[in-house]
Amino acid sequence: MSSPLIRLIRDEMFSRNIQVIPPSRIGEVRGVVERALIGLDVGDNRSRIIVKDMIVNLEQDAELLSRTRLVKAVLGGEEMPESFDRDVLELARRVIKAEQAILSVSSIVVGNKYMALFTSDCRLEDRVFRKGDVALLTQSQLVKGILLDCLETLKHPIVEQ
């Protein structure tokens, strides 16, 4: 594993909440690669192999760090808004919300369509919805709307009381 990413992975794995990773830390990792590429003797096959192996290892480390952070986000770990990947972590949470809406027995489903209330203006496929609109949506439309954070799935009234 690469040194800059090892520290990030270790910090992430030993913390309860999602760690703040400022853009400068990601820049540090990119700097390692840039320095290696600048110093690369393109005529030396051994040097090319070493740099290529380093990049492969960095990619594997980045995947491990990404998976760790996404698992924490999905499990409800608190993240800091200053983190460089806050948008990705928020989308992971929305994916869970979408899956929950699809599986929930309290969602209002008519045939194979889900009833939803639009909380903001939204375009889904070829349809435009306004804030306050109620619509029956396909599963695909429901998921897209939840990922766009523009709707809420309506629940059976008896469940809401």
Buried (B, 14 or more C-beta within 10 A) or exposed (E): BBEBBEBBBEBBEEEEEBBBBEEEBBEBBEEBBEEBEEEBEEEEEEBEEEBEEBBEEBEEBBEBBEEBBBEBBBEEBEBEEEBBBBEEBBBBBBBBBBEEBBEBEBBBBEEEBBBBBBBEEBEBEEEEBEEEBEBBBEBEBBBBBBBEBBBBBBBBEEEEE
